Amino acid sequence: MGKWFPHLYDTVMKPLEKRKFKRIRIKLVEQATGKVMEIGSGTGVNFPYYRNAVSVDAIEPDSVMRERSQKNRAQSPAPIQIWNTDAEQLPFGDDTFDSVVATLVFCTIPNPIKALEEVKRVAKPGAAILLFEHVRVDQPVMEKAQDVLTPLWKHICDGCHLNRDTLASVRQTGIEVNSVESFYKGVFITVSGTWGQAP
């Protein structure tokens, strides 16, 4: 992780969080039920919204982010355990989780396909896969701008790819996409998906 980004993340994101993202997060995270895994929990912005979860195992490899998440962890309706690990190698057994949540994180994961394969491994058959991500926009001018800006953006913002097509990656790994909602002219999307068939 970059030295400054984890320290300033909440400050930089605050205007967006207050204006729209909070509502998006609440609507998404409240769909997570049972035993939940959150990938890239960051500063714990989602933690207060786990109203229907039995428990949450949160993955966050950055120590500053983990430390800053403790305040939000204390506000969670569900018990939360935070793990220092990467999404590409999860420390859980097969078929463990009823729901998986990831918000604004697949843009930074070095190997998103491997991470999604790990999600499939640890998710129970029929588990809900719930994502909120910024993605590559299907519009020529915007696509070109995202491609041009991504190298600098990655350097400034801890490896964040502006031009990553996360929805295509989800479909590539065989996760069934049940619904997609777009925001800010398609720059941000939520995805509600399912892995496998419930027994």
Long-range contacts (C-beta under 8 A, 24 or more apart in sequence): 1-61, 1-62, 1-64, 1-65, 1-158, 2-156, 2-157, 2-158, 5-156, 5-157, 5-158, 6-62, 6-64, 6-65, 6-68, 6-158, 7-64, 9-42, 9-43, 9-65, 9-68, 10-43, 10-45, 10-68, 13-45, 17-45, 20-183, 20-184, 21-132, 24-132, 24-183, 24-188, 24-190, 25-49, 25-103, 25-132, 27-190, 28-101, 28-103, 28-130, 28-131, 28-132, 28-190, 28-192, 29-101, 29-103, 29-130, 31-99, 31-128, 31-130, 31-192, 32-56, 32-99, 32-101, 32-128, 32-130, 33-98, 33-99, 33-128, 34-97, 34-98, 34-99, 35-96, 35-97, 35-98, 35-99, 36-78, 36-97, 36-98, 36-99, 36-100, 36-101, 37-90, 37-92, 37-96, 37-97, 37-99, 37-100, 37-101, 37-119, 37-122, 37-123, 38-100, 38-101, 38-102, 38-103, 39-87, 39-100, 39-101, 39-102, 39-105, 39-109, 39-115, 39-119, 40-87, 40-102, 40-103, 40-104, 40-105, 40-106, 40-108, 40-109, 41-65, 41-69, 41-82, 42-69, 42-104, 42-105, 43-68, 43-69, 43-72, 44-68, 44-69, 44-70, 44-71, 44-72, 44-73, 44-76, 44-80, 45-72, 45-103, 46-72, 46-101, 46-103, 47-72, 47-73, 47-75, 47-76, 47-80, 48-72, 48-75, 48-76, 48-77, 50-76, 50-77, 50-78, 50-80, 51-77, 51-78, 53-77, 53-78, 53-99, 54-78, 55-79, 55-80, 55-81, 56-80, 56-81, 57-81, 57-83, 57-92, 57-97, 58-82, 58-83, 59-83, 59-85, 59-86, 59-87, 59-90, 60-84, 61-85, 61-86, 87-115, 87-118, 87-119, 88-114, 88-115, 88-118, 89-118, 90-118, 90-119, 90-121, 90-122, 92-122, 93-122, 94-121, 94-122, 95-122, 95-123, 95-124, 95-125, 96-122, 96-123, 96-124, 97-122, 97-123, 97-124, 97-127, 98-124, 98-127, 98-128, 99-127, 99-128, 99-129, 99-130, 100-127, 100-128, 100-129, 100-130, 100-195, 101-130, 101-131, 102-130, 102-131, 102-132, 102-133, 103-131, 103-132, 103-133, 104-132, 104-133, 104-134, 105-133, 106-131, 106-133, 106-164, 106-166, 106-169, 107-133, 107-134, 107-160, 107-161, 107-162, 107-164, 107-166, 108-157, 108-158, 108-159, 108-160, 108-161, 110-159, 112-164, 112-166, 112-169, 113-169, 113-172, 113-173, 116-169, 116-170, 116-173, 116-175, 117-173, 119-175, 119-195, 120-173, 120-174, 120-175, 120-195, 120-196, 123-195, 123-196, 124-196, 124-198, 125-195, 125-196, 125-197, 125-198, 125-199, 126-194, 126-195, 126-196, 126-197, 126-198, 126-199, 127-194, 127-195, 127-196, 128-192, 128-193, 128-194, 129-170, 129-175, 129-191, 129-192, 129-193, 129-194, 129-195, 130-190, 130-191, 130-192, 130-193, 131-166, 131-170, 131-189, 131-190, 131-191, 131-193, 132-188, 132-189, 132-190, 132-191, 133-166, 133-167, 133-188, 133-189, 133-191, 134-162, 134-187, 134-188, 134-189, 135-164, 135-165, 135-166, 135-167, 135-186, 135-187, 135-188, 135-189, 136-162, 136-163, 136-164, 136-165, 137-185, 137-186, 137-187, 138-186, 139-185, 139-186, 142-187, 166-191, 167-191
